[in-house]
Every structure is written in C-alpha cells, then in structure tokens.
Amino acid sequence: MNSMPQPLHIHPDNPRLFEYRDKPLMLVTASEHYGAVINRPFDIERYLNGAAEKRMTLSRLFLLFRELQSARNPNSTCKPDSSDYVTPFVRSGPGRAADGELRYDLDRWNPEYFARLHRFLALASQLGIIVEVTLFSNTYADSVWALNPFNDANNINHMPHIPWPDYITRRHAALFARQLAFVHKVVAEINGYDNFFFEICNEPGGAAPLPGSASPDEVNGWQLAIAALIRGIEAQLPNQHLIAGQEAFTYEPWEQSTTRSFSELPLDIVNVHPLPNTTYRGAAYDLGEFMSKQLKIRALRDYCLAAAQEARPLNMDEDNIASQFMDAEGWTIHRKRAWTALMSGAHYDFIDFTVNKYVETGNPAAQRHIRAWMMHLSEFIHGIDLARARPLTGWVQAQPPHTLACVLAVQGEDYNVYLADERELDEPGCGEPISGSLVCNLLAGSFEVACFTPAGGAYSVWLPCEGGLLCLPEFRHDLLVRIRRMR
C-alpha cells in the first residue's frame, strides 16, 4: 500500500462529485445494513463481489454500533447474535455483559475485528468500491445503549454510568477519552487505503426527550472534536481522507436542519437521511417518513436542487422510506428515488434488507429487481460526462401529466431527462401506462434521441431529433430520454 494512489477526493472540476483513480464517481448502492465486519458469520467476500457485479460504488460500514432487534425490523447485519458480535475490544471477563457474553476489556484491541476490517477494505479497494467508515452512532434509547461496549455494565474498566444521550457529548471525561482512543486506533490502522471516507456519527441528535439532555449545539461540539482529531492524526500520516457527517437534528420539536452542515461544520461531504421536516436555508422538505412506502420524489428533487449551489457533495445516505417492504412496489419507489437523487446532483444509498448473513448477495427477487435496477443506474450515470454535467432547471417546458422531470445535462451537448410517475401508491392511476409528449428548449443543431428504460437497462434505437417536441413511447413508472448532439 506504499504506492497507493491519491485517496478518494472531491472532483476538481465539479465539487458535487468525487474523483477516484482519475475518474469521476457518483456513489450509488443498495447495500446491506452496515454490519459486515461486526457480524461474524457474514461472508465479506461474497457480499463485496456481489456488490461489484451489480456496479455498486458504495458500501457503508458501522465500526461499533450494534442495533436492537425489533418487530418492525427484525433482521439486519447490524443485529448479530451475541456470540457472533465482533467488536474492537477483547471479551475477557471477569463477569458477564448485558447480552450474557463476557465483559469487554477496553484496554485490549481485538485482532479478529481488525483482521475483518482489513479484509473488507482491501477487497473493496480491489473491486473499486468506496466504503463509508462510520465511527459512531446515536444510541437512541436505553435498550440500544445497553448493547454498547462503552456502557459501564459491559466492561471491566470502571466506566462511568451515563444516560444514553450523553454518549455523543463530551460530558464524561473517561468516556470521551475512550472514544478518542478508538478513533486514533482506527484512523492509524486504515490510513493506507484509498477507497474510504470517514463518517463521524450516524444520525446525531440533540434535545432528546430526557431531562438535561444535550442540545444540538453540544452534540455538534463533540463532532467538531472528533473531526479535529481525525485531521490531526492524518496530518502526521501519508494519506488524508474525506470526512462526512451532518449537524445534530432536534428531537423535540423534530427538525433535521442541514444549513450548518453545508456552511459551518468542517465536513467534506454532507450526509442526509431522508426524513420529514428536513430544512435548508429556511425552507422545509418532507422527504418521506421512515419505512412508510411513500414516494415523495418532488420534495426529494427540490431539496437536492436547492443544495446543488453548495460546494460539497450531498449524499442521500441510508434511504429507508420503503426498505422494509421487500417487494416490487417498495423497490420501485427506491428506484425512482435513486434516479431522482442522482439526476439532481446528489448521491444515493438504499438499504437492501434482503442482504444478510448467509444471503450476502440478496434474495432472488432483489437480484431481479432492485439490485439489477441499481446496476442499470450506475452504468448509465457513469456513461455521462459527469465532470461537466449539471442539474438543469426550466429546460423542460411540457411533459406528460403526473410526471416529475429531472434533467442532468452538459449544456449544448448532452441532455438527460428522467421522467417519473410521481403519484403515490394510493393515488388513482399510479403505475398505469403513461404517454404523451416532451417539450424542451433544445438549441438549433443536429441532435439524436433515444429512450433508456431504468427497469430494463436498455436503450431504444437512436433517431434524429429535430426541434424540441418529442412524442414519447408509452411507459410505466419511469423513462429516461437522452438527447445528444450528433458527431
């Protein structure tokens, strides 16, 4: 790894994009739920090879968080059996942790854990997959915090007893010191890889519904300290990596503000989890409720376009709007949302809950549907001159009823118009055939046009295009119209 190329970085000609190994890159994936390293039976090689086969360019990786099983969402790689939970620390005892296994010794690093971490990053690098390395996560509730190695009940190191919201603050010196030691170990351990970026904390939140809980500003102060540590450590190492994150949301009243994420926090990449009341520069966007089977692509498009003025990539990270519905309806929603995000200049991550231990490439239905569809999207988007392409508004002047249009274009050369049925599942006509015309502001010149099917991954025949009026073929759910100057 001594001759490693420059790590993943922001594209010099388009700050909304990445450049990786001298090529423009957009992040797009239907990934597992991030527990590939911490869940012992999970086959890392099978998962990553399957992801590469489907042209996935991203995989997210939680390094410490263990999620609680629930009736709504019973299975994921982040919910390993207690005996299969692999952490950075040796389980030595004496005594038992809350999950019935031996307590952790926070002074002893676990060789098995770091061997799995290296296996994951090394193979992902060989396959050209970017890894979002997530250091910490919100712990959400007492029941989830009870699973954490830093919880005083789970280790032999005399940690303080703390309420769960304090986990992502600097209120407890002993806990914060342990967190800094963990960050230092990870940052130094994996510095030699070119294919990852750090995320400080998954879903940081402030003003939790408990007396005395930290404010969002206090949580952000903790994040600033973690970011400063990462920068300081890497300043003494051969490679510097990007840092992703988001400002702390507010539990009560609920708001996911993103303005400071772009303008004030020292982030290279802004992560946003699609949720209601996501705000940006005074405007609010309803990006959909968690596991609701909503579509909400107009709000998603408008939010992505509003943030397109920023000089940082926007990653629509962990879209869970319909992920529990492992069927064609739910997957179609995510196909539309993925295309909408990328065609509006953002990156996109959908969780495929069919991927789990022993099913590392997803079930057969997911292979035929969402995983194939994401491959078509990745292949299409990376066939565009991404460094020069920009989202374009006002160019489409008329379109079929009930459709939303997103345009990604190299002005005067290559126009890509994504049309999607924006009706919700419970609205009359959703999913029925759509026909009509597309009217666009096409400049004079010699152009050709073809249609691309997001579900099928195939182009129609290319035909000469004269003028800005196009009669569209009948389609269901979505269609991509590409108009390019003839050479």
DRENLO-919010 format. One record per residue (C-alpha): residue number from 1; residue in one letter; chain; x, y, z. Coordinates in steps of 0.25 Angstrom, whole numbers. Layout:
% residues N
NUM_A_A_X_Y_Z
...
END
This chain:
% residues 487
1_M_A_0_0_0
2_N_A_12_9_0
3_S_A_10_13_-15
4_M_A_-5_16_-13
5_P_A_-11_26_-22
6_Q_A_-18_38_-16
7_P_A_-30_35_-8
8_L_A_-44_38_-12
9_H_A_-45_53_-13
10_I_A_-55_64_-18
11_H_A_-54_65_-33
12_P_A_-46_78_-36
13_D_A_-56_82_-47
14_N_A_-69_78_-40
15_P_A_-70_80_-25
16_R_A_-83_71_-25
17_L_A_-75_59_-30
18_F_A_-63_51_-26
19_E_A_-51_47_-33
20_Y_A_-46_33_-31
21_R_A_-34_27_-38
22_D_A_-34_38_-49
23_K_A_-49_36_-52
24_P_A_-62_44_-48
25_L_A_-70_36_-38
26_M_A_-84_36_-32
27_L_A_-88_28_-20
28_V_A_-100_19_-23
29_T_A_-103_6_-15
30_A_A_-113_-4_-10
31_S_A_-105_-8_2
32_E_A_-106_-17_14
33_H_A_-109_-11_27
34_Y_A_-94_-8_30
35_G_A_-91_-19_40
36_A_A_-81_-27_30
37_V_A_-70_-26_40
38_I_A_-77_-27_53
39_N_A_-85_-40_49
40_R_A_-76_-52_49
41_P_A_-84_-61_40
42_F_A_-85_-50_29
43_D_A_-77_-54_17
44_I_A_-70_-42_13
45_E_A_-64_-47_0
46_R_A_-78_-52_-5
47_Y_A_-84_-39_-1
48_L_A_-74_-30_-8
49_N_A_-72_-38_-20
50_G_A_-87_-38_-22
51_A_A_-88_-23_-20
52_A_A_-77_-21_-30
53_E_A_-84_-29_-40
54_K_A_-96_-20_-39
55_R_A_-87_-8_-41
56_M_A_-90_-3_-27
57_T_A_-80_8_-24
58_L_A_-82_10_-9
59_S_A_-83_1_4
60_R_A_-85_7_18
61_L_A_-79_1_30
62_F_A_-82_3_44
63_L_A_-70_0_53
64_L_A_-76_-1_67
65_F_A_-91_1_67
66_R_A_-100_-11_70
67_E_A_-115_-10_67
68_L_A_-126_-15_75
69_Q_A_-135_-26_69
70_S_A_-149_-21_67
71_A_A_-163_-26_62
72_R_A_-163_-15_51
73_N_A_-149_-18_46
74_P_A_-145_-32_52
75_N_A_-132_-35_44
76_S_A_-120_-28_39
77_T_A_-105_-30_39
78_C_A_-105_-20_50
79_K_A_-113_-29_59
80_P_A_-103_-41_61
81_D_A_-105_-52_71
82_S_A_-98_-48_84
83_S_A_-88_-59_82
84_D_A_-85_-54_67
85_Y_A_-83_-39_71
86_V_A_-69_-36_67
87_T_A_-64_-23_74
88_P_A_-51_-15_74
89_F_A_-49_-20_88
90_V_A_-46_-34_94
91_R_A_-57_-40_102
92_S_A_-49_-45_114
93_G_A_-57_-44_126
94_P_A_-58_-46_138
95_G_A_-73_-45_139
96_R_A_-84_-44_128
97_A_A_-88_-33_120
98_A_A_-103_-29_118
99_D_A_-104_-39_106
100_G_A_-99_-51_114
101_E_A_-85_-52_108
102_L_A_-72_-48_115
103_R_A_-70_-34_118
104_Y_A_-60_-25_110
105_D_A_-46_-21_113
106_L_A_-45_-7_107
107_D_A_-30_-7_108
108_R_A_-29_-19_99
109_W_A_-31_-18_84
110_N_A_-37_-30_77
111_P_A_-29_-36_66
112_E_A_-41_-43_60
113_Y_A_-48_-30_58
114_F_A_-37_-23_51
115_A_A_-34_-34_42
116_R_A_-48_-34_37
117_L_A_-47_-19_35
118_H_A_-35_-20_27
119_R_A_-41_-32_19
120_F_A_-53_-23_16
121_L_A_-45_-10_12
122_A_A_-35_-18_4
123_L_A_-45_-26_-5
124_A_A_-54_-13_-6
125_S_A_-41_-6_-11
126_Q_A_-38_-17_-21
127_L_A_-53_-16_-26
128_G_A_-53_-1_-27
129_I_A_-64_0_-16
130_I_A_-64_12_-7
131_V_A_-66_10_8
132_E_A_-73_20_17
133_V_A_-66_17_30
134_T_A_-76_21_41
135_L_A_-68_23_55
136_F_A_-80_25_64
137_S_A_-95_25_64
138_N_A_-107_31_72
139_T_A_-111_20_83
140_Y_A_-126_25_82
141_A_A_-131_18_95
142_D_A_-126_11_108
143_S_A_-129_-3_101
144_V_A_-119_0_90
145_W_A_-109_7_99
146_A_A_-109_-6_107
147_L_A_-102_-13_96
148_N_A_-90_-3_95
149_P_A_-77_-8_99
150_F_A_-75_6_106
151_N_A_-87_4_115
152_D_A_-82_2_129
153_A_A_-89_-11_131
154_N_A_-82_-17_119
155_N_A_-67_-15_122
156_I_A_-57_-17_133
157_N_A_-51_-3_132
158_H_A_-59_5_142
159_M_A_-66_14_132
160_P_A_-76_24_138
161_H_A_-91_21_138
162_I_A_-97_31_128
163_P_A_-111_33_121
164_W_A_-111_29_107
165_P_A_-112_43_101
166_D_A_-99_47_107
167_Y_A_-91_36_98
168_I_A_-89_47_87
169_T_A_-85_58_96
170_R_A_-72_62_104
171_R_A_-79_62_117
172_H_A_-71_50_123
173_A_A_-56_50_122
174_A_A_-54_35_123
175_L_A_-64_32_112
176_F_A_-58_43_103
177_A_A_-44_38_105
178_R_A_-48_24_101
179_Q_A_-55_29_89
180_L_A_-43_37_85
181_A_A_-34_25_87
182_F_A_-43_17_78
183_V_A_-43_28_67
184_H_A_-28_29_68
185_K_A_-26_13_66
186_V_A_-36_13_54
187_V_A_-30_25_47
188_A_A_-16_20_48
189_E_A_-20_5_45
190_I_A_-26_8_32
191_N_A_-19_20_27
192_G_A_-13_12_15
193_Y_A_-25_10_8
194_D_A_-30_19_-3
195_N_A_-45_15_-4
196_F_A_-52_21_8
197_F_A_-56_33_15
198_F_A_-60_35_30
199_E_A_-74_38_35
200_I_A_-73_44_49
201_C_A_-86_39_55
202_N_A_-99_33_49
203_E_A_-111_41_52
204_P_A_-106_50_63
205_G_A_-117_57_71
206_G_A_-119_67_82
207_A_A_-131_71_91
208_A_A_-134_57_93
209_P_A_-147_55_101
210_L_A_-140_53_115
211_P_A_-138_64_125
212_G_A_-124_70_124
213_S_A_-121_65_110
214_A_A_-110_71_102
215_S_A_-114_82_92
216_P_A_-111_80_77
217_D_A_-100_90_78
218_E_A_-94_82_89
219_V_A_-94_69_81
220_N_A_-88_77_69
221_G_A_-77_81_79
222_W_A_-74_67_81
223_Q_A_-74_64_66
224_L_A_-64_76_64
225_A_A_-55_70_74
226_I_A_-55_56_67
227_A_A_-53_63_53
228_A_A_-41_71_59
229_L_A_-35_58_64
230_I_A_-36_51_50
231_R_A_-30_63_43
232_G_A_-19_64_54
233_I_A_-15_49_53
234_E_A_-15_48_38
235_A_A_-7_61_37
236_Q_A_4_52_42
237_L_A_1_40_33
238_P_A_3_38_18
239_N_A_-11_40_14
240_Q_A_-23_49_17
241_H_A_-37_45_15
242_L_A_-50_52_14
243_I_A_-60_54_26
244_A_A_-75_52_24
245_G_A_-86_56_34
246_Q_A_-97_64_38
247_E_A_-101_74_48
248_A_A_-109_69_60
249_F_A_-124_68_58
250_T_A_-134_73_68
251_Y_A_-143_62_75
252_E_A_-154_71_80
253_P_A_-159_79_73
254_W_A_-154_70_61
255_E_A_-145_76_51
256_Q_A_-134_71_43
257_S_A_-127_84_39
258_T_A_-116_84_29
259_T_A_-112_98_27
260_R_A_-100_98_36
261_S_A_-95_84_31
262_F_A_-92_91_18
263_S_A_-88_105_23
264_E_A_-81_103_37
265_L_A_-77_89_40
266_P_A_-63_85_36
267_L_A_-69_74_27
268_D_A_-65_70_13
269_I_A_-78_62_10
270_V_A_-91_65_15
271_N_A_-100_53_19
272_V_A_-115_54_20
273_H_A_-124_43_23
274_P_A_-138_45_16
275_L_A_-148_49_27
276_P_A_-159_59_29
277_N_A_-156_74_32
278_T_A_-142_73_26
279_T_A_-139_88_26
280_Y_A_-129_96_18
281_R_A_-127_111_17
282_G_A_-141_114_23
283_A_A_-149_104_14
284_A_A_-155_91_19
285_Y_A_-155_78_11
286_D_A_-163_66_14
287_L_A_-154_55_9
288_G_A_-163_44_14
289_E_A_-166_36_27
290_F_A_-157_24_31
291_M_A_-162_11_25
292_S_A_-175_17_20
293_K_A_-175_13_6
294_Q_A_-177_27_2
295_L_A_-170_33_-11
296_K_A_-168_48_-9
297_I_A_-159_50_-21
298_R_A_-163_64_-23
299_A_A_-158_69_-10
300_L_A_-146_60_-11
301_R_A_-143_66_-25
302_D_A_-145_80_-20
303_Y_A_-137_78_-8
304_C_A_-125_73_-16
305_L_A_-126_84_-26
306_A_A_-126_94_-15
307_A_A_-114_89_-9
308_A_A_-107_88_-23
309_Q_A_-102_102_-20
310_E_A_-93_97_-9
311_A_A_-78_93_-12
312_R_A_-79_80_-5
313_P_A_-85_66_-9
314_L_A_-99_63_-4
315_N_A_-100_48_0
316_M_A_-115_44_2
317_D_A_-110_33_12
318_E_A_-118_22_17
319_D_A_-131_23_10
320_N_A_-141_15_18
321_I_A_-154_20_12
322_A_A_-159_7_8
323_S_A_-148_-3_11
324_Q_A_-156_-12_20
325_F_A_-165_-15_8
326_M_A_-157_-25_1
327_D_A_-166_-26_-12
328_A_A_-167_-19_-25
329_E_A_-175_-8_-20
330_G_A_-165_-4_-10
331_W_A_-153_-6_-19
332_T_A_-159_3_-30
333_I_A_-161_14_-20
334_H_A_-146_13_-17
335_R_A_-142_12_-32
336_K_A_-150_25_-34
337_R_A_-143_32_-22
338_A_A_-129_27_-26
339_W_A_-131_33_-41
340_T_A_-137_46_-35
341_A_A_-125_48_-26
342_L_A_-114_45_-36
343_M_A_-121_53_-47
344_S_A_-122_64_-37
345_G_A_-107_64_-34
346_A_A_-107_56_-21
347_H_A_-102_42_-17
348_Y_A_-111_31_-12
349_D_A_-111_19_-2
350_F_A_-123_10_-1
351_I_A_-123_-1_9
352_D_A_-126_-15_3
353_F_A_-131_-23_15
354_T_A_-131_-36_7
355_V_A_-116_-36_9
356_N_A_-112_-43_22
357_K_A_-103_-53_27
358_Y_A_-104_-66_18
359_V_A_-111_-57_8
360_E_A_-100_-47_5
361_T_A_-104_-44_-10
362_G_A_-119_-42_-7
363_N_A_-130_-52_-9
364_P_A_-134_-56_-24
365_A_A_-145_-45_-25
366_A_A_-136_-34_-20
367_Q_A_-126_-39_-31
368_R_A_-136_-38_-42
369_H_A_-142_-24_-37
370_I_A_-135_-14_-28
371_R_A_-120_-19_-30
372_A_A_-122_-20_-45
373_W_A_-128_-7_-45
374_M_A_-117_0_-37
375_M_A_-107_-7_-47
376_H_A_-114_0_-59
377_L_A_-114_13_-52
378_S_A_-99_12_-48
379_E_A_-95_8_-62
380_F_A_-104_19_-68
381_I_A_-99_31_-59
382_H_A_-85_27_-61
383_G_A_-86_27_-76
384_I_A_-89_42_-75
385_D_A_-78_53_-75
386_L_A_-80_55_-61
387_A_A_-69_65_-58
388_R_A_-77_75_-68
389_A_A_-91_71_-65
390_R_A_-100_79_-56
391_P_A_-115_79_-52
392_L_A_-123_88_-61
393_T_A_-136_94_-57
394_G_A_-146_101_-67
395_W_A_-141_93_-79
396_V_A_-153_84_-80
397_Q_A_-165_93_-84
398_A_A_-176_82_-84
399_Q_A_-177_67_-81
400_P_A_-188_56_-79
401_P_A_-197_58_-67
402_H_A_-194_52_-53
403_T_A_-179_52_-57
404_L_A_-167_59_-50
405_A_A_-155_63_-59
406_C_A_-141_63_-54
407_V_A_-130_68_-64
408_L_A_-115_65_-64
409_A_A_-108_72_-75
410_V_A_-95_76_-82
411_Q_A_-101_89_-88
412_G_A_-102_89_-103
413_E_A_-97_74_-104
414_D_A_-104_64_-96
415_Y_A_-118_65_-89
416_N_A_-123_54_-80
417_V_A_-137_55_-76
418_Y_A_-142_46_-65
419_L_A_-158_45_-65
420_A_A_-164_38_-53
421_D_A_-179_36_-49
422_E_A_-179_44_-36
423_R_A_-193_38_-31
424_E_A_-193_31_-18
425_L_A_-197_17_-18
426_D_A_-211_20_-12
427_E_A_-213_31_-23
428_P_A_-222_27_-35
429_G_A_-214_23_-47
430_C_A_-201_20_-41
431_G_A_-193_11_-49
432_E_A_-202_11_-61
433_P_A_-197_13_-75
434_I_A_-193_28_-77
435_S_A_-192_34_-91
436_G_A_-191_48_-97
437_S_A_-180_58_-101
438_L_A_-168_64_-96
439_V_A_-165_79_-100
440_C_A_-151_84_-97
441_N_A_-143_97_-100
442_L_A_-134_90_-110
443_L_A_-124_99_-117
444_A_A_-123_98_-132
445_G_A_-113_88_-137
446_S_A_-112_73_-141
447_F_A_-117_64_-129
448_E_A_-121_50_-127
449_V_A_-130_44_-117
450_A_A_-132_30_-110
451_C_A_-140_25_-99
452_F_A_-134_17_-87
453_T_A_-142_8_-78
454_P_A_-138_9_-63
455_A_A_-144_-4_-61
456_G_A_-139_-11_-73
457_G_A_-125_-5_-74
458_A_A_-127_-3_-90
459_Y_A_-127_8_-100
460_S_A_-136_9_-111
461_V_A_-131_12_-125
462_W_A_-125_25_-127
463_L_A_-133_34_-136
464_P_A_-130_48_-142
465_C_A_-136_59_-133
466_E_A_-141_72_-140
467_G_A_-147_82_-131
468_G_A_-151_81_-116
469_L_A_-164_74_-118
470_L_A_-163_59_-115
471_C_A_-174_48_-116
472_L_A_-171_38_-105
473_P_A_-173_23_-105
474_E_A_-183_18_-95
475_F_A_-176_15_-81
476_R_A_-179_11_-67
477_H_A_-173_17_-55
478_D_A_-161_24_-61
479_L_A_-153_26_-74
480_L_A_-140_33_-78
481_V_A_-140_42_-90
482_R_A_-126_45_-95
483_I_A_-123_56_-106
484_R_A_-109_58_-110
485_R_A_-102_65_-121
486_M_A_-98_57_-133
487_R_A_-84_56_-136
END
